[in-house]
Amino acid sequence: MESLMVQTAAQQDLDAQIQLIDHLTEHFYLYKGFDAEHFPNMDGLQEIFFGEGHLVDHSFAQTMEFTLSSFIQALMKQIDAGNAEFFVQQEIADRSQVFGTMAQRMSVYEYTNAKDAGKDWKKGISLIQFVFKEGKWLISSVIWRDESKEFKVPEELLS
């Protein structure tokens, strides 16, 4: 009976850790969003990343690599130039694994660049890595790819 209680306590701790990672991932997507009245939450993004972070956009023919600072600069440059006026992104499915003080998550997201998107939401997948440092989870790296004609999000990841 004692080993069953230990497993239950360990599972409860794992569930609690995954809930913290859920919350962190939700904020990651939320902080990147913007519209005509609100810029992305740059301070929030800096608070949830470990160090400079490592971000890789693998959605285009040319893969783009960023630190968190260079990602913020590139995003603000697009907004300031009028090339980006609206962006919302949210997670719609996930698979997470925790190993001690590190974790990884396959996050299926949907996003839109249109304020009145209706059905104009596109999908993609982020692979996010986390580290547990000083009592909290932080994002260490993110690589993502938007869905395209050649690469569709597998249906089994959406259930």
C-alpha positions in Angstrom: 0.0 0.0 0.0 2.9 2.4 0.7 4.3 2.1 -2.8 0.8 2.9 -4.2 0.7 6.1 -2.1 4.1 7.1 -3.3 3.1 6.6 -6.9 -0.1 8.6 -6.3 1.9 11.4 -4.7 4.4 11.3 -7.5 1.6 11.4 -10.1 0.0 14.3 -8.3 3.3 16.2 -8.4 3.7 15.5 -12.1 0.2 16.7 -12.8 0.9 19.9 -10.8 4.2 20.4 -12.8 2.3 19.9 -16.1 -0.3 22.4 -15.0 2.4 25.0 -14.4 3.8 24.2 -17.9 0.3 24.6 -19.3 0.0 28.0 -17.7 3.4 29.1 -18.9 2.6 27.9 -22.5 -0.7 29.8 -22.4 1.1 33.0 -21.4 3.8 32.5 -24.1 1.1 32.5 -26.8 -0.9 35.3 -25.1 2.1 37.6 -24.7 3.0 37.4 -28.5 -0.5 38.7 -29.4 -1.1 42.3 -30.5 -3.7 44.6 -32.1 -3.9 48.3 -33.0 -4.3 49.3 -29.3 -1.9 46.8 -27.7 1.7 45.8 -28.4 3.0 42.3 -27.6 3.8 42.0 -23.9 7.6 42.1 -24.2 8.2 42.3 -20.4 6.0 39.2 -19.9 8.0 37.3 -22.6 11.3 38.2 -20.9 10.0 36.9 -17.6 9.0 33.5 -18.9 12.2 32.7 -20.7 15.5 31.3 -19.4 18.3 33.6 -20.3 18.2 34.8 -23.9 16.2 31.8 -25.1 16.5 30.2 -28.5 13.6 30.6 -31.0 13.5 29.0 -34.5 10.8 29.7 -37.1 11.0 26.8 -39.5 7.8 27.8 -41.4 9.6 29.3 -44.5 12.1 28.2 -47.1 14.7 30.1 -45.1 14.7 29.0 -41.4 14.9 32.0 -39.1 16.8 31.8 -35.8 16.4 34.3 -32.9 17.3 35.0 -29.4 14.4 36.4 -27.4 15.8 39.9 -27.9 16.2 39.6 -31.6 12.7 38.0 -31.9 11.2 41.0 -30.1 13.2 43.4 -32.3 12.1 41.7 -35.5 8.4 41.6 -34.4 8.4 45.3 -33.4 10.0 46.2 -36.7 7.2 44.5 -38.6 4.6 46.2 -36.4 6.2 49.6 -36.7 6.5 49.3 -40.5 2.8 48.5 -40.7 3.4 45.0 -42.0 1.6 43.4 -39.0 -1.5 44.9 -37.4 -3.1 41.9 -35.6 -2.0 38.6 -34.2 -3.6 36.1 -31.9 -2.3 32.6 -31.2 -3.6 29.9 -28.8 -2.8 26.3 -28.0 -5.4 23.7 -29.1 -3.7 20.4 -28.2 -0.5 19.3 -26.4 1.7 16.5 -25.3 4.1 17.1 -22.5 6.9 15.1 -20.9 8.7 16.0 -17.7 12.0 14.6 -16.6 13.1 16.1 -13.3 14.0 19.7 -13.9 13.5 19.7 -17.6 10.4 19.2 -19.8 9.4 19.3 -23.4 6.0 19.9 -25.0 4.6 19.4 -28.5 2.1 22.2 -28.7 -0.4 22.4 -31.5 -1.5 26.0 -32.0 -3.9 28.0 -34.1 -3.4 31.6 -35.0 -4.8 34.4 -37.1 -3.6 37.7 -38.5 -7.2 38.9 -39.2 -9.2 40.7 -36.5 -12.4 39.3 -37.9 -11.0 35.9 -38.6 -14.1 33.8 -38.3 -12.9 30.5 -39.9 -9.5 32.0 -41.0 -7.5 30.3 -38.3 -4.3 28.5 -39.4 -2.5 25.7 -37.4 1.0 24.8 -36.6 3.2 22.9 -34.1 5.7 24.3 -31.6 8.2 22.2 -29.8 8.9 23.9 -26.6 11.6 23.0 -24.0 11.5 24.1 -20.4 13.9 24.2 -17.4 12.9 24.4 -13.8 15.1 27.1 -12.2 14.8 28.9 -8.9 11.4 27.4 -8.1 9.7 28.0 -11.5 9.5 26.7 -15.0 11.0 28.8 -17.8 11.1 28.4 -21.5 14.6 27.6 -22.8 13.8 27.1 -26.5 11.0 27.1 -29.1 11.0 25.8 -32.6 7.8 26.1 -34.7 6.4 25.4 -38.1 3.1 26.6 -39.4 0.9 24.2 -41.3 1.3 24.2 -45.1 0.2 22.2 -48.2 3.2 19.9 -47.7 3.0 19.7 -43.9 -0.4 19.2 -42.2 -0.9 18.8 -38.5 -1.6 15.1 -38.0 -5.2 14.4 -36.9 -4.0 12.2 -34.0 -2.3 15.2 -32.4 -5.6 17.1 -32.3 -7.4 14.6 -30.1 
